[in-house]
Amino acid sequence: MTALVLALVAGAVVGLALGGLGGGGSVLAVPALIYLLHFTPAEATTASLVIVTLTSVTALTGHARDGNVTWRTGLLFAAAGIVPAMVAGAAAGHLPQALLTVAFSVIAALAAVRMLRPATAVAASGAQVNAGKAGAAGAGLGAVTGFLGVGGGFLAVPALVGVLRLPMRAAVGTSLLVITINSLAALGARAGTGMHLDWAVIAPFTAAAVLGAWDGKRLSAKLKGGTLQRVFAYVLLAVAVFMLIDAVL
């Protein structure tokens, strides 16, 4: 199977997950780029940032049109993550490839476990927001985005709901704004590293992800409850275990 076909198939799967879950699908982009398209871990995390940024911008426009983006809250949350994203993005290119793979597999496993856990109750929207916790959550998300090249929707949505008390629909839309800003900051930090990226693979991968996101949104409306989320979580957990074993052995 040619690299172009693999890029299109992998991008479509990532897009389906993103569109269907409102976040988390980008975690599959890095292992797909490494094991299917033979990118190094450093190249894969950088390419994933490009894919995440462009896909998030596309999805953000739709949520903004529907009024699901809380702009002020999203910008403040993202501001706390810009510097950590840039620092982590610059550092990632100088770390051992095996370390990046192990770190990514751990984050992916944690994301899968979180998706399999029952949803917890959220405090009333009028509850007071802890500014320190909000800043820490934003900084942590920025560092994960810059270091591992993932959007962090699986972390951003729970933080926006649990820490900043946003309704779920607003949290999903606002998380896309946060992810876009953090990804751009991380990309800016990696821009001067001189890393070669195969745009002949990244471009079709991104296009397929953008188109797949629209189909994923329609698919989520047809499936019962959290069926899509559970299936994705089990797939992600299996990928995380495989990557960890591959990095250690």
Sequence and secondary structure as in RCSB ss.txt:
>XXXX:A:sequence
MTALVLALVAGAVVGLALGGLGGGGSVLAVPALIYLLHFTPAEATTASLVIVTLTSVTALTGHARDGNVTWRTGL
LFAAAGIVPAMVAGAAAGHLPQALLTVAFSVIAALAAVRMLRPATAVAASGAQVNAGKAGAAGAGLGAVTGFLGV
GGGFLAVPALVGVLRLPMRAAVGTSLLVITINSLAALGARAGTGMHLDWAVIAPFTAAAVLGAWDGKRLSAKLKG
GTLQRVFAYVLLAVAVFMLIDAVL
>XXXX:A:secstr
  HHHHHHHHHHHHHHHHHHHSSSGGGGHHHHHHHTT   HHHHHHHHHHHHHHHHHHHHHHHHHTT   HHHHH
HHHHHHHHHHHHHHHHHTTS HHHHHHHHHHHHHHHHHHHHS       TTS   HHHHHHHHHHHHHHHHHH  
  HHHHHHHHHHTT   HHHHHHHHHHHHHHHHHHHHHHHGGG     HHHHHHHHHHHHHHHHHHHHHHHHS T
THHHHHHHHHHHHHHHHHHHHHH 
